[in-house]
Amino acid sequence: MSKDPTLLLPHPRALERRFVLEPLVEIAADTTFPGGATASDALAEVQAQEVTNIGQLSELTVTREREQSRGVWWVIGQLVLFVLISRASVRGYWPIGNAVTDAAGWVLAAVGGGFAVVAMLSLNTSLTPFPKPMKGATLIETGIYGQVRHPIYGAIIVGAMGLSIARGSGLAVLLSLLLLGYFTLKAKHEERMLVDAYPEYGQYVQRVPRRFLPFLI
């Protein structure tokens, strides 16, 4: 143990750092910290954090560069889905619903639109359609981002579903469900970028487990 101002051991936040706990567990899993928590128990709580083996750093760098280059394709893919949903809604393929469901759909579309505006205003200058965070951007953890990690995606899904129902298009509803799967994959890719950009992102994921909609998904 050390209480020297320049070297405090054990570090008071060691329990929150996977890069500290993982090698410690390999050699002394039963190490007990002040408060009674063991190294192995603490490690189980921080698995969302990403740890890089220095020996694999070169390979990881190449992988990250490839992931960043895919960002434009993720955006193109979602634009294609938007066009297909819009076209199916306008054409009314596979007609469904009635006056009541049409009205409910418009309400849902309005809710999605409002949700999107709030989420975009919260991001301010950090807003980008690409998975990789913008240079100089900060991690937003307040407001709607204190409830869900990707509220804009959730808003788009709700809005697209509402529009599809309002227009009475069964095909558009099906494509909106596909949008949920697409954004789930894009969000996972994006979160790998966010972990690289913000070391505290692992703790944020633990505090905010929902990706798209509060209390739901």
Residue pairs with C-beta under 8 A, 6 or more apart in sequence:
1 9
1 10
2 8
2 9
10 33
10 34
11 17
11 20
14 20
14 21
14 33
14 42
15 21
15 33
15 37
15 42
15 45
16 46
16 203
17 46
17 49
18 43
18 46
18 47
18 49
18 50
18 51
18 202
19 49
19 51
21 39
21 42
21 43
21 46
22 43
22 51
24 31
24 39
25 39
25 40
25 43
28 39
29 38
29 39
29 40
30 38
30 39
30 40
31 38
31 39
32 38
32 39
33 39
33 42
45 206
46 202
46 203
46 206
48 202
48 203
48 205
48 206
49 195
49 202
49 203
50 192
50 195
50 196
50 202
52 60
64 192
64 193
64 196
67 131
67 189
67 192
67 193
68 131
68 132
68 193
70 131
70 189
71 130
71 131
71 132
72 130
74 130
74 131
74 186
74 189
75 129
75 130
77 182
77 186
78 129
78 179
78 182
78 183
78 186
81 175
81 178
81 179
81 182
82 160
84 175
85 160
85 163
85 164
85 172
85 175
85 176
85 179
88 164
88 169
88 171
88 172
88 175
89 163
89 164
89 167
89 169
89 172
90 167
91 169
92 167
92 168
92 169
93 169
93 170
93 171
93 172
94 169
94 170
94 171
94 174
95 168
95 169
95 170
96 165
96 168
96 169
96 170
96 173
97 105
97 165
97 168
101 165
101 168
102 165
102 166
102 167
102 168
103 166
104 165
104 166
105 161
105 162
105 163
105 164
105 165
105 166
105 167
106 162
106 166
107 162
108 158
108 159
108 161
108 162
108 165
108 166
109 158
109 159
109 162
109 163
109 166
110 162
111 158
111 159
111 162
112 155
112 156
112 157
112 158
112 159
112 160
112 161
112 162
113 155
113 159
115 144
115 151
115 154
115 155
115 158
115 159
116 151
116 152
116 155
116 156
116 159
118 143
118 144
118 151
119 144
119 145
119 151
119 152
119 155
120 127
120 152
122 140
122 142
122 143
122 144
122 145
122 151
123 140
123 152
125 134
125 137
126 133
126 134
126 137
126 138
126 140
128 134
128 137
131 186
131 189
131 190
131 193
132 190
132 193
132 197
133 193
133 194
133 197
133 198
137 197
139 194
139 197
139 198
139 200
139 201
139 204
141 204
141 207
141 208
144 151
144 214
145 151
145 208
146 208
147 208
147 210
147 214
148 154
148 208
148 210
148 211
148 212
148 213
148 214
149 187
149 191
149 204
149 205
149 208
149 210
149 211
150 183
150 187
150 190
150 211
150 212
151 212
151 213
153 183
153 186
153 187
153 211
153 212
154 211
154 212
154 213
154 217
156 179
156 183
157 176
157 179
157 180
157 183
157 212
157 213
158 213
160 172
160 175
160 176
160 179
161 173
161 176
161 177
163 172
164 172
164 173
164 175
164 176
165 173
180 212
180 217
183 212
184 211
187 211
187 212
191 201
191 205
194 201
195 201
195 202
198 204
210 216
210 217
211 217
